[in-house]
Structures are given as C-alpha cells and as structure tokens.
Amino acid sequence: MPRIPPPIALTIAGSDSGGGAGIQADLKTFQALGVHGLSAVAAITSQNTRGVTAVHPVPLKHIRSQIAAVFDDFPVAAVKTGMLGSAAITRLVAREMAARKPAWLVVDPVMIATSGARLLDADAVAVLVEELIPLADVLTPNLPEAEALLGRPIRRPADFDRTGEALLALGARAVLLKGGHAGGREVVDRYYDGRGRLELRHPRLPQEFHGTGCTLASAVAAELARGRAPRSAVRRATAYVRRALGRGYRPGGGRVHVLGH
C-alpha cells in the first residue's frame, strides 16, 4: 500500500548558518512533529553561537519564485513567516499570502537576534503592521517585539493583557505573547483570542537559549497543519518547546544553547 504523505508546512524566513534558529530550526521542528517542511529563504545570515556577523537579503524575484514553486506543487497546509529583513520583502510576502490564502498563517515578527543584531529594518515595521499581521491566524511576538509593534513599553504584568488586546486589534485572529523576556522564575506565555486569555507556564531554565521563538512559532504552524485548532496547537507547541529545552546543548564556543529537537 502506498504510504499517505504527512501534512505539509512552509517556512518563509532567514537562514541561520549556525543551525540554531531560522529556517534550520523551523525545518527540524516540522520534522520532529511529523510534518513535511518546505522553505523559502528570505535572507541569509552569517552567524554562530557568538553572534550575527552579516545579513544578506535574497532578491525579491528569487523569494517570489521559491514561494511560487512550492505552492504550484504541494498542498501547503500552513505557513510560518520569520525573519524577513526589509520592508520590500515583508510587502512581497504579505501580497503573496493575500493572493494564495493558505489555510493557516503564523507570523513570527522576528526583529532582533539573541546577540542584539537587528534582523528587521525599522521601516519594515509599518509594513508588517499594516499588511502582514492582518492576515495572521496566530501572531507570536516576544515582549520587545510587541513593544516595537505597538510603539510603547511593556513594564508590568498589568500591561500584558492590554498588550494582548492591542495586538489583536492589529488584525491577527490570535496572539501568543511570549514571556521569556519578562524575568522571574517562571516563563509565562499568554495566548489571546476572541474567547479570552490562556496562560501557559513553565519553569525558567538557567541557560541562555537560541532559536526558542522560531521553534515555538514553527511548532504552532506544524500543529495547525496536522489539523489542531489554534488553542490546542498552542498548548501542544509550548509543550514541545519545553521538551526541546530539556534536551538542549551548547554546540559552539559561545554561551548560547540550542534546542534538542
């Protein structure tokens, strides 16, 4: 009997030469969760466990041709966007998604690397807000990214719910506000949709990790591709990341650890 192929998900993001984040982390996550992964590379980064040394945007025509190639052949069940780098690339991806209408779209608004390197041009934020986020089924910012999207600081726990509601008002159907930058003994990820708030808590580990946000967003996309509803997809994705953190290791000379998929 011919084997039934697994569900298919596409990541549109940057390549991480160090293998800990970006396209590489997304594809490892898809594979670990039983999903066939496709990729459209939007940027090439030169990086390792010590930091990012260069960012090279992919020409627009080549990004468009990658997206066209995979949609022309594969039944894409979910799309995850990550590092897009520039306003022009962000606009291109938004227009492609609006035209192709994937069943599920997860937008991870990658702006700054763990090392502090900027991964999204300042003028691209407005395009992200105005053109791509309104198409998102799930938006997955961390706290600094949420601050950049809304143009205001998030300092106290009392700010979190207002932030979640404000992010929903940008047009995404649901928001997963990642809590790794908030401090404290627990990491609290907060999910918001039309039904209200869901809190997902887990103990904070002492190590510094690279690629956690990429992995979480791609795990959400994978679970959506497998047929889960968004709340269930987010619960299962956060559980997967907790397991991957527990298997983490330090592959290079820098301090950062990567997740064990």
C-alpha positions as CSV (number, residue, x, y, z in Angstrom):
1,M,0.0,0.0,0.0
2,P,1.3,3.5,-0.8
3,R,2.1,5.5,2.3
4,I,-0.1,8.5,3.0
5,P,2.2,11.6,2.9
6,P,2.4,13.8,6.0
7,P,0.8,17.2,6.2
8,I,3.0,20.0,4.7
9,A,4.1,23.3,6.1
10,L,6.1,26.2,4.6
11,T,8.5,28.4,6.4
12,I,9.5,31.8,4.9
13,A,12.3,33.1,6.9
14,G,16.1,33.7,7.2
15,S,18.8,31.0,7.1
16,D,20.9,30.6,10.2
17,S,24.4,29.3,9.3
18,G,24.8,28.3,12.9
19,G,21.8,25.9,12.7
20,G,20.1,27.0,15.9
21,A,17.3,29.3,14.6
22,G,15.6,30.5,11.5
23,I,14.9,28.1,8.6
24,Q,17.1,25.4,10.1
25,A,15.2,25.4,13.4
26,D,11.8,25.5,11.6
27,L,12.6,22.5,9.4
28,K,13.9,20.5,12.4
29,T,10.7,21.3,14.3
30,F,8.5,20.3,11.4
31,Q,10.3,17.0,11.0
32,A,10.1,16.3,14.7
33,L,6.3,16.9,14.7
34,G,5.6,14.7,11.7
35,V,5.2,17.5,9.1
36,H,6.9,17.7,5.7
37,G,8.8,21.0,5.7
38,L,9.1,23.4,2.8
39,S,11.2,26.6,2.8
40,A,11.5,29.9,1.0
41,V,14.7,31.6,2.1
42,A,14.2,35.4,2.6
43,A,17.6,36.2,3.9
44,I,21.0,34.6,4.5
45,T,22.7,35.3,7.8
46,S,26.3,34.7,8.8
47,Q,26.1,33.7,12.4
48,N,27.3,31.3,15.0
49,T,26.8,30.9,18.8
50,R,28.7,34.2,19.4
51,G,26.5,36.4,17.2
52,V,25.5,37.6,13.8
53,T,28.2,39.0,11.6
54,A,26.3,39.7,8.4
55,V,22.8,39.7,6.9
56,H,22.3,39.2,3.1
57,P,18.7,39.7,1.8
58,V,17.6,37.4,-1.0
59,P,16.5,39.3,-4.2
60,L,12.7,39.7,-4.4
61,K,12.4,37.7,-7.6
62,H,14.1,34.7,-6.0
63,I,11.8,34.8,-3.0
64,R,8.8,35.1,-5.2
65,S,10.0,32.1,-7.3
66,Q,10.5,29.9,-4.3
67,I,7.0,30.7,-3.0
68,A,5.6,30.0,-6.4
69,A,7.5,26.8,-6.8
70,V,6.2,25.2,-3.6
71,F,2.6,26.4,-3.9
72,D,2.5,25.2,-7.5
73,D,3.3,21.6,-6.5
74,F,2.5,21.0,-2.8
75,P,-0.8,21.1,-0.8
76,V,0.5,23.6,1.8
77,A,-1.5,23.3,5.0
78,A,0.2,26.0,7.0
79,V,2.7,28.8,6.5
80,K,5.1,30.3,9.1
81,T,6.9,33.6,8.5
82,G,10.0,34.5,10.5
83,M,12.9,36.9,9.7
84,L,12.0,38.9,6.6
85,G,14.6,41.7,7.0
86,S,13.3,44.5,4.9
87,A,10.1,46.4,4.1
88,A,10.2,45.3,0.4
89,I,10.5,41.6,1.4
90,T,7.7,41.9,4.1
91,R,5.4,43.6,1.5
92,L,6.2,40.8,-1.1
93,V,5.4,38.1,1.4
94,A,2.2,39.8,2.5
95,R,1.0,40.1,-1.0
96,E,1.8,36.5,-1.8
97,M,0.0,35.3,1.3
98,A,-3.0,37.5,0.4
99,A,-3.1,36.1,-3.1
100,R,-2.5,32.4,-2.1
101,K,-4.6,32.3,1.0
102,P,-3.1,29.5,3.0
103,A,-5.4,27.8,5.4
104,W,-3.2,28.8,8.3
105,L,-0.7,31.6,8.6
106,V,1.6,32.0,11.7
107,V,3.5,35.3,11.8
108,D,6.6,35.5,14.0
109,P,7.7,39.2,13.8
110,V,11.5,38.5,14.1
111,M,13.2,41.8,14.7
112,I,16.3,41.3,16.9
113,A,18.7,38.3,17.3
114,T,19.6,37.0,20.8
115,S,23.0,38.6,20.3
116,G,21.3,42.0,19.7
117,A,21.8,42.2,16.0
118,R,18.9,43.9,14.2
119,L,17.1,41.5,11.8
120,L,14.3,43.8,10.6
121,D,14.8,47.2,9.1
122,A,13.0,50.0,11.1
123,D,10.9,51.0,8.1
124,A,9.6,47.4,7.7
125,V,7.7,47.5,11.0
126,A,4.9,49.7,9.5
127,V,4.6,47.2,6.6
128,L,4.5,44.3,9.0
129,V,1.7,46.0,11.0
130,E,-0.3,47.3,8.0
131,E,0.0,44.4,5.5
132,L,1.1,41.1,7.0
133,I,-0.2,41.0,10.6
134,P,-3.9,41.5,9.5
135,L,-3.5,38.2,7.5
136,A,-2.2,36.2,10.5
137,D,-4.1,33.5,12.2
138,V,-1.6,33.5,15.1
139,L,0.9,36.3,15.8
140,T,3.8,35.3,18.1
141,P,5.8,38.3,19.3
142,N,8.1,38.3,22.3
143,L,7.9,41.4,24.6
144,P,10.5,43.5,22.8
145,E,8.8,42.8,19.5
146,A,5.4,43.7,21.0
147,E,6.8,47.0,22.2
148,A,8.1,47.7,18.7
149,L,4.8,46.8,17.1
150,L,2.8,49.0,19.4
151,G,5.3,51.8,20.0
152,R,5.1,51.7,23.7
153,P,6.9,50.0,26.7
154,I,5.6,46.9,28.5
155,R,6.9,47.1,32.0
156,R,4.5,45.5,34.5
157,P,2.3,42.4,34.5
158,A,-0.7,44.7,34.4
159,D,0.5,45.8,30.9
160,F,0.3,42.3,29.4
161,D,-3.4,42.0,29.0
162,R,-3.7,45.4,27.5
163,T,-0.8,44.5,25.1
164,G,-2.6,41.3,24.1
165,E,-5.8,43.2,23.3
166,A,-3.9,45.9,21.4
167,L,-2.1,43.3,19.3
168,L,-5.4,41.6,18.5
169,A,-6.6,45.0,17.3
170,L,-3.9,44.9,14.7
171,G,-5.9,42.3,12.9
172,A,-4.5,38.9,13.8
173,R,-7.0,36.3,14.8
174,A,-5.0,35.2,17.8
175,V,-1.8,36.4,19.6
176,L,0.7,34.3,21.5
177,L,2.7,36.8,23.6
178,K,5.9,35.0,24.5
179,G,7.1,35.8,28.1
180,G,10.8,34.8,28.0
181,H,12.0,38.4,28.4
182,A,9.8,39.1,31.4
183,G,12.1,37.7,34.1
184,G,11.1,35.7,37.1
185,R,11.3,32.0,38.0
186,E,8.6,31.1,35.5
187,V,8.2,31.8,31.9
188,V,4.6,32.7,31.2
189,D,3.4,32.7,27.6
190,R,0.0,34.4,27.2
191,Y,-2.4,33.4,24.4
192,Y,-5.3,35.8,23.4
193,D,-8.1,35.2,21.0
194,G,-11.8,36.1,20.7
195,R,-12.5,33.7,23.7
196,G,-10.2,35.4,26.1
197,R,-6.8,34.6,27.6
198,L,-4.9,31.4,28.2
199,E,-1.7,31.3,30.3
200,L,1.0,28.6,29.7
201,R,3.6,28.4,32.5
202,H,6.8,26.5,32.8
203,P,10.0,26.8,34.9
204,R,12.7,29.1,33.7
205,L,16.0,27.3,32.9
206,P,19.3,28.9,33.8
207,Q,20.9,28.5,30.3
208,E,20.7,31.1,27.5
209,F,18.9,29.6,24.5
210,H,19.0,30.5,20.8
211,G,16.1,29.8,18.5
212,T,13.3,29.3,21.1
213,G,11.0,31.8,19.4
214,C,11.5,30.3,15.9
215,T,10.9,26.8,17.3
216,L,7.7,27.8,19.1
217,A,6.2,29.6,16.1
218,S,7.0,26.7,13.7
219,A,5.6,24.2,16.2
220,V,2.4,26.1,16.2
221,A,2.3,26.0,12.4
222,A,3.1,22.3,12.4
223,E,0.3,21.5,14.8
224,L,-2.2,23.6,12.8
225,A,-1.0,21.7,9.7
226,R,-1.8,18.5,11.5
227,G,-5.4,19.6,12.0
228,R,-5.3,21.1,15.5
229,A,-7.4,24.1,16.4
230,P,-5.4,27.2,17.4
231,R,-5.7,26.8,21.2
232,S,-4.8,23.1,21.0
233,A,-1.9,23.9,18.6
234,V,-0.5,26.5,21.0
235,R,-0.8,24.1,24.0
236,R,1.0,21.3,22.2
237,A,3.6,23.7,20.7
238,T,4.6,25.1,24.1
239,A,4.8,21.5,25.5
240,Y,7.1,20.6,22.6
241,V,9.4,23.6,23.2
242,R,9.6,22.6,26.9
243,R,10.8,19.1,25.9
244,A,13.2,20.5,23.4
245,L,14.7,22.9,26.0
246,G,15.2,20.0,28.3
247,R,17.3,18.3,25.6
248,G,19.2,21.5,24.8
249,Y,23.0,21.6,24.4
250,R,25.8,24.1,23.7
251,P,27.3,23.3,20.2
252,G,29.8,26.1,19.8
253,G,32.2,28.3,21.7
254,G,29.5,30.9,22.7
255,R,27.4,30.8,25.8
256,V,24.1,30.1,24.0
257,H,22.5,26.7,23.9
258,V,20.3,25.4,21.1
259,L,17.2,23.2,21.5
260,G,17.3,19.5,21.1
261,H,14.6,18.6,18.6
